[in-house]
């Protein structure tokens, strides 16, 4: 049995040598034979602490027994891992093993469980029942039971129907003789090109990717190159779909009688004269550009680009504007990744009380205090959103500013520089321990980058004079700020009187 350090060195060698994605999967799967199954694991190091952290997620006792009995420490056989066969190995559950293999090969894949992955159409270039599986291509295979995918693994495409899957350990199987039987197969998008799949006799739909602002990769480079070479746009070919690429796309669409929305779909690709194979990158679900979304949503409420930029600079410093971001100390203490923590809270496996009182920052604003985290979770439940939903968190943030921090909101609505707005957020809203001049400057610089990217006016332009109809709104904001200051003063006086 190989150790993880050797497997990763081999992975590095394979990638450096330009090995194909299917061959990376075949070789890596073989090297993992014998590694152990641990429920809710996706390639983490095998340690007693990690194993123990998985126990609360186990749906049946048999998974708990596997975790404990196969660990000399948790089983009570010895106080440490000395001599354990599984030191410097990784652990997986069945879906985690498949996800890990595809990730090592650079193939995007979505869904932490077998059923979720199968039910995500954007994962698949082609799929079907096991009797039609191509024998010479690497495929993901499934066992369906009671309308759910109960198990998953990788068919090696070795012509001999070999399967490698994780069940008690990473082991070999056979696509047609294993019991219970494998029932379904699928080839993830990005594992093979459309041309390779068609040469194998598979009926594959056109996979021209849908691109928009925030997209990245080879397909964006193809788009930029085509716009430059055929239509005279002077874009940098960097694979990043930014503001300049979006402007060029909209101009191209307008000139060719298309809807000028800046989204490159099948009609725009056709107008460009690009075939599906020329993009080389099959269609993948495009993530929401969380930065642009956050800017637009905040701007609709604050109506001041300086204020929005100052706020976003602070959010960037706190979390990278990642709605699932769990404070690093929390990840280490709980043995959870950002997504695992989010899922545990959503499912109630990590209770509302635990979430509110654990003291770890979470979300775009790194909410930490008990009252604020409890309010965030209540808001998510009331509006039927995941606790890690970006839109929900931005809406909650705005409610906090309006009703709990009106002085900070007033500053954001009326700031005339990014630094002024950034300091208001840092000192009146976030209130981190580090409030030094250096940190103030750093956060303002982050905000300035957002201003330069998204604001419709430059810092040198004077603020636009507000129309008469906005005066009433400004008055309300000012009154809210005055109320907050008065309430704060009353609280201080009460504490002085009561001797707190």
C-alpha positions in Angstrom: 0.0 0.0 0.0 1.4 3.4 -1.0 1.6 6.5 1.3 0.0 9.8 0.4 3.3 11.6 0.0 4.3 9.2 -2.8 0.9 9.4 -4.5 1.1 13.2 -4.6 4.7 13.1 -6.0 3.4 10.8 -8.7 0.5 13.1 -9.4 2.9 16.0 -9.9 5.1 13.9 -12.2 2.0 12.9 -14.3 0.8 16.5 -14.7 4.3 17.8 -15.5 4.5 15.1 -18.2 1.2 16.2 -19.8 -0.6 12.9 -19.0 -4.2 12.8 -20.2 -7.0 13.3 -17.6 -8.3 9.7 -18.0 -4.8 8.3 -17.5 -4.2 10.4 -14.4 -7.4 9.0 -13.0 -6.4 5.4 -13.9 -3.0 5.6 -12.4 -4.0 7.5 -9.2 -6.9 5.2 -8.5 -4.5 2.2 -8.6 -2.1 3.9 -6.2 -4.9 4.5 -3.6 -5.8 0.8 -3.3 -6.1 -0.2 0.3 -6.8 3.2 1.7 -9.7 3.4 4.1 -13.4 4.4 3.9 -14.5 7.1 6.4 -17.9 8.5 6.1 -18.1 12.2 4.9 -14.5 12.3 3.8 -13.1 13.6 0.5 -9.4 12.9 0.7 -8.4 14.1 4.1 -5.4 12.8 6.0 -6.2 9.7 8.1 -5.8 10.9 11.8 -7.8 10.0 14.9 -9.0 13.6 15.1 -10.4 13.6 11.6 -12.0 10.3 12.1 -13.6 11.4 15.4 -14.9 14.6 13.7 -16.9 12.5 11.2 -18.9 10.5 13.8 -21.7 13.1 14.2 -22.4 12.9 10.5 -22.8 9.1 10.3 -26.4 8.1 9.4 -26.0 4.5 10.7 -24.0 2.9 13.5 -22.1 0.7 11.1 -20.3 3.8 9.8 -19.4 4.8 13.4 -18.0 1.2 14.0 -15.9 1.4 10.9 -14.4 4.7 12.0 -13.6 3.4 15.5 -12.6 -0.2 14.9 -10.1 0.5 12.2 -8.2 3.1 14.2 -5.9 1.9 17.0 -6.4 5.1 19.0 -10.2 5.4 18.8 -10.6 1.6 19.4 -8.5 2.0 22.6 -5.8 -0.5 21.4 -3.0 2.0 21.8 -2.5 5.7 22.8 -1.0 6.9 19.5 -0.7 6.0 15.8 2.8 4.4 16.0 2.9 1.4 13.7 -0.5 2.0 12.2 -0.7 0.9 8.6 -2.7 3.9 7.6 -0.3 6.7 8.7 0.2 9.1 5.8 -2.8 7.9 3.8 -6.0 9.6 2.9 -9.6 8.6 3.7 -12.8 8.8 1.6 -16.4 7.8 1.4 -17.5 6.5 -2.0 -18.6 9.8 -3.5 -15.6 11.6 -1.9 -13.3 9.2 -3.7 -14.8 9.9 -7.1 -14.8 13.6 -6.5 -11.2 13.5 -5.3 -10.0 11.6 -8.4 -11.8 14.0 -10.8 -10.4 17.0 -8.9 -6.8 15.6 -9.2 -7.3 15.3 -13.0 -8.6 18.9 -13.2 -12.2 17.9 -14.0 -14.9 20.1 -12.3 -17.5 18.1 -10.6 -20.4 19.1 -8.3 -22.2 17.3 -5.6 -20.9 15.8 -2.3 -23.1 12.7 -2.5 -23.7 10.1 -5.2 -27.4 11.0 -5.7 -26.7 14.8 -5.8 -23.9 14.4 -8.3 -26.0 12.2 -10.6 -28.9 14.6 -10.4 -26.7 17.6 -11.4 -27.2 17.6 -15.3 -24.3 20.1 -15.8 -21.9 17.4 -14.5 -22.4 15.2 -17.5 -21.4 15.1 -21.1 -23.2 11.8 -21.6 -24.7 9.1 -19.3 -27.0 6.1 -19.3 -27.7 2.6 -18.0 -24.8 0.3 -17.5 -25.5 -2.0 -20.4 -24.6 0.8 -22.8 -21.4 1.9 -21.0 -18.3 2.3 -23.3 -15.7 -0.2 -22.2 -12.6 1.9 -23.3 -13.4 5.2 -21.6 -13.1 6.2 -18.0 -16.6 6.6 -16.5 -18.2 7.3 -13.2 -20.5 4.3 -12.3 -23.4 4.1 -9.9 -25.6 1.6 -8.1 -29.2 2.7 -7.9 -31.4 1.5 -5.1 -34.9 2.8 -4.0 -34.6 5.7 -6.5 -31.3 6.8 -5.0 -27.7 6.3 -6.0 -26.5 4.2 -3.1 -22.9 3.8 -4.2 -20.4 5.1 -6.8 -17.0 4.4 -8.2 -14.8 4.8 -11.3 -14.8 2.4 -14.2 -11.2 2.4 -15.5 -12.0 2.1 -19.2 -9.4 -0.7 -19.5 -11.5 -2.9 -21.8 -11.9 -5.5 -19.0 -14.7 -3.7 -17.1 -12.5 -3.0 -14.1 -13.9 -0.7 -11.4 -12.1 1.0 -8.5 -14.3 2.2 -5.7 -14.2 2.9 -2.0 -16.2 0.6 0.2 -14.6 -0.3 3.6 -11.4 0.3 1.6 -10.4 1.5 -1.9 -10.8 -1.8 -3.8 -11.2 -3.3 -7.2 -14.5 -4.4 -8.7 -16.2 -5.3 -12.0 -18.8 -3.3 -13.8 -20.9 -6.3 -14.7 -20.2 -9.0 -12.1 -20.2 -7.1 -8.8 -23.2 -7.6 -6.5 -25.2 -5.5 -5.9 -24.9 -4.7 -9.6 -23.7 -1.4 -11.0 -26.7 0.1 -12.8 -25.7 3.5 -14.3 -22.7 5.2 -15.8 -21.7 8.8 -16.8 -18.8 10.7 -18.3 -18.2 14.1 -16.7 -17.9 17.1 -18.9 -14.2 18.1 -19.3 -12.9 14.5 -19.0 -12.9 14.0 -22.8 -13.3 16.4 -25.7 -16.5 16.3 -27.7 -14.5 14.9 -30.6 -13.1 12.1 -28.5 -16.6 11.1 -27.4 -18.0 11.2 -30.9 -15.2 9.0 -32.2 -16.2 6.5 -29.5 -19.6 6.4 -31.0 -21.4 8.4 -28.3 -24.2 10.8 -29.2 -23.0 14.0 -27.6 -24.8 17.3 -27.8 -23.0 20.5 -28.7 -21.0 21.7 -25.7 -20.2 25.3 -26.5 -19.8 26.9 -23.1 -22.0 29.7 -21.9 -19.7 32.5 -20.8 -20.3 35.7 -18.9 -18.5 38.2 -16.8 -16.5 36.3 -14.2 -15.9 33.3 -16.4 -12.3 32.1 -16.8 -10.4 29.5 -18.8 -9.5 28.3 -22.2 -12.9 29.0 -23.7 -12.6 32.7 -22.7 -9.2 32.8 -24.4 -10.8 31.4 -27.5 -13.5 34.0 -27.3 -11.0 36.8 -26.9 -8.8 35.6 -29.8 -11.8 35.3 -32.1 -13.0 38.8 -31.3 -9.5 40.2 -31.9 -8.6 38.2 -35.1 -11.9 38.4 -37.0 -13.6 41.5 -35.7 -10.7 43.9 -34.7 -11.3 44.1 -31.0 -8.1 44.8 -29.1 -8.5 42.5 -26.0 -5.8 41.1 -23.9 -6.0 37.3 -24.3 -5.8 36.3 -20.6 -8.7 33.9 -20.2 -10.5 36.3 -17.8 -14.0 37.6 -18.8 -13.7 41.1 -17.4 -15.3 44.4 -18.1 -13.5 45.0 -21.4 -14.4 41.6 -22.7 -18.0 42.2 -21.7 -18.1 45.6 -23.5 -16.6 44.0 -26.7 -19.2 41.1 -26.5 -22.1 43.5 -26.2 -20.8 45.6 -29.1 -20.4 42.4 -31.2 -23.9 41.2 -30.3 -25.5 44.6 -31.1 -23.8 44.7 -34.5 -25.0 41.1 -35.4 -28.6 41.6 -34.4 -28.3 39.6 -31.1 -29.5 40.5 -27.7 -26.7 42.7 -26.3 -26.6 41.1 -22.8 -22.9 40.3 -22.7 -23.6 36.6 -22.3 -22.0 34.3 -24.8 -24.3 31.4 -25.6 -25.0 29.2 -28.6 -26.2 32.0 -30.8 -23.2 34.3 -30.1 -20.8 31.4 -30.7 -22.5 30.7 -34.0 -22.3 34.3 -35.1 -18.5 34.2 -34.2 -18.2 31.1 -36.4 -16.8 29.0 -33.6 -17.7 25.2 -33.5 -18.1 23.4 -30.2 -14.8 21.5 -30.7 -12.9 24.8 -31.2 -13.7 25.9 -27.6 -12.1 22.7 -26.2 -13.8 23.3 -22.9 -17.2 21.7 -22.5 -20.0 23.7 -20.9 -19.7 24.0 -17.2 -22.0 25.7 -14.7 -20.8 29.3 -14.5 -20.5 30.6 -10.9 -22.2 33.8 -10.1 -19.7 36.7 -10.2 -20.1 37.2 -6.5 -18.2 40.5 -6.6 -20.3 42.1 -9.2 -23.5 40.7 -7.7 -22.5 42.1 -4.3 -21.6 45.5 -5.8 -24.9 45.8 -7.7 -27.1 44.7 -4.7 -25.3 47.1 -2.3 -25.4 49.9 -4.8 -29.1 49.6 -5.3 -29.5 50.2 -1.5 -26.7 52.6 -0.7 -26.7 54.7 -4.0 -23.2 55.9 -3.4 -20.2 54.2 -5.1 -17.8 55.5 -2.4 -19.8 53.8 0.3 -20.2 50.6 -1.6 -16.5 50.4 -2.3 -15.6 51.1 1.3 -17.9 48.4 2.5 -16.7 45.8 0.0 -13.1 46.5 0.8 -13.9 45.5 4.4 -15.8 42.4 3.3 -12.9 41.4 1.1 -10.5 41.7 4.1 -12.9 39.7 6.3 -13.9 36.8 4.1 -12.9 37.3 0.4 -16.7 37.9 0.0 -17.1 34.1 0.3 -20.5 33.5 1.9 -19.4 30.0 3.2 -16.2 31.3 4.7 -15.6 29.8 8.2 -12.8 31.4 10.3 -9.6 29.4 9.9 -9.4 28.6 13.6 -12.9 27.2 13.4 -11.9 24.9 10.5 -9.0 23.5 12.5 -10.9 23.2 15.8 -14.0 21.5 14.2 -12.2 19.6 11.5 -14.6 21.0 8.9 -14.1 22.7 5.6 -16.2 25.8 4.7 -18.7 23.7 2.7 -18.9 20.9 5.3 -19.7 23.5 8.1 -22.3 25.1 5.9 -24.0 21.8 5.1 -23.9 20.7 8.7 -25.7 23.9 9.8 -28.2 23.6 7.0 -29.1 20.0 7.9 -29.2 20.8 11.6 -26.4 18.3 12.4 -24.6 21.3 13.8 -27.3 22.8 15.9 -28.5 26.4 15.9 -27.2 26.7 19.5 -23.8 25.4 18.4 -23.7 27.8 15.4 -24.6 30.8 17.5 -22.2 30.1 20.4 -19.1 28.6 18.8 -17.4 32.0 18.5 -16.1 31.4 15.0 -16.6 34.0 12.3 -18.7 33.0 9.4 -19.9 34.4 6.1 -19.1 37.6 4.1 -19.0 39.8 7.2 -17.5 37.1 9.5 -20.4 37.3 11.9 -19.1 36.1 15.2 -21.1 37.2 18.2 -23.9 35.0 19.5 -26.7 37.5 18.9 -25.7 38.3 15.3 -25.1 34.7 14.3 -28.4 33.7 15.8 -30.1 36.5 13.9 -28.4 35.5 10.7 -29.6 31.9 11.0 -33.1 33.0 11.9 -33.2 35.2 8.8 -32.0 32.3 6.6 -34.7 30.0 8.0 -37.4 32.6 7.7 -36.6 33.2 4.0 -35.9 29.5 3.3 -32.2 29.9 2.2 -29.1 28.1 3.0 -27.0 29.8 5.7 -24.3 30.1 3.0 -26.4 31.8 0.4 -24.8 35.0 -0.9 -28.0 36.9 -1.7 -29.5 36.1 1.7 -26.3 37.3 3.5 -26.2 40.6 1.5 -29.8 41.3 2.3 -29.2 40.5 6.0 -26.2 42.8 6.0 -28.2 45.7 4.6 -30.9 45.1 7.3 -28.2 45.2 10.0 -26.9 48.5 8.7 -30.3 50.1 8.3 -31.7 49.1 11.7 -28.8 48.2 14.0 -26.0 50.4 12.7 -27.7 53.4 11.2 -24.7 55.7 11.9 -22.5 53.5 9.7 -25.2 53.4 7.0 -25.5 57.2 7.1 -21.7 57.4 6.5 -21.9 54.9 3.6 -24.7 56.9 1.9 -22.9 60.2 2.3 -19.2 59.4 2.1 -17.2 61.4 -0.5 -14.1 59.2 -0.5 -13.5 55.4 -0.3 -11.3 55.9 2.7 -14.1 57.8 4.6 -16.6 55.0 3.9 -14.0 52.2 4.7 -13.1 53.8 8.1 -16.8 54.0 9.0 -17.3 50.3 8.3 -14.1 49.3 10.2 -14.7 51.5 13.2 -18.5 51.6 13.5 -19.6 48.2 12.1 -16.9 45.5 11.9 -14.9 46.7 14.9 -12.1 44.2 14.7 -9.3 44.1 17.2 -6.9 45.5 14.7 -8.0 49.1 14.1 -4.5 50.5 13.4 -3.8 53.1 10.7 -2.0 50.4 8.7 -5.2 48.2 8.7 -7.4 51.2 7.9 -5.2 52.0 4.9 -5.1 48.3 3.7 -8.9 48.0 3.8 -9.3 51.4 2.0 -6.9 50.2 -0.7 -9.0 47.0 -1.2 -12.1 49.2 -1.5 -10.4 51.5 -4.0 -9.9 48.5 -6.3 -13.6 47.8 -6.3 -14.3 51.4 -7.0 -11.9 51.5 -9.9 -13.5 48.3 -11.3 -17.2 49.0 -10.9 -17.9 52.7 -10.1 -19.5 54.7 -12.9 -17.7 57.9 -11.8 -14.0 58.3 -11.1 -12.6 59.5 -7.7 -11.7 62.9 -9.3 -15.3 63.7 -10.2 -17.4 65.6 -7.7 -20.3 63.8 -6.1 -23.5 64.3 -8.1 -25.9 66.7 -6.3 -28.9 64.8 -5.0 -32.4 65.6 -6.4 -35.0 67.1 -4.2 -36.9 63.9 -3.8 -34.0 62.2 -2.0 -33.9 64.7 0.9 -36.7 63.0 2.8 -34.7 59.7 2.6 -31.6 61.4 3.8 -33.5 62.9 6.7 -34.8 59.5 7.8 -31.2 58.1 7.7 -29.9 61.0 9.7 -32.7 60.5 12.3 -31.8 56.8 12.6 -28.2 57.8 13.2 -29.3 60.3 15.9 -31.5 57.7 17.5 -28.6 55.2 17.6 -26.3 57.8 19.2 -28.9 58.7 21.8 -29.5 55.0 22.6 -25.8 54.4 23.0 -25.6 57.4 25.4 -28.5 56.1 27.4 -26.9 52.7 27.7 -23.7 54.3 29.0 -25.6 56.4 31.5 -27.5 53.4 32.7 -24.4 51.4 33.3 -22.8 54.3 35.2 -25.9 54.6 37.4 -26.2 50.9 38.1 -22.5 50.6 38.7 -21.7 48.1 35.9 
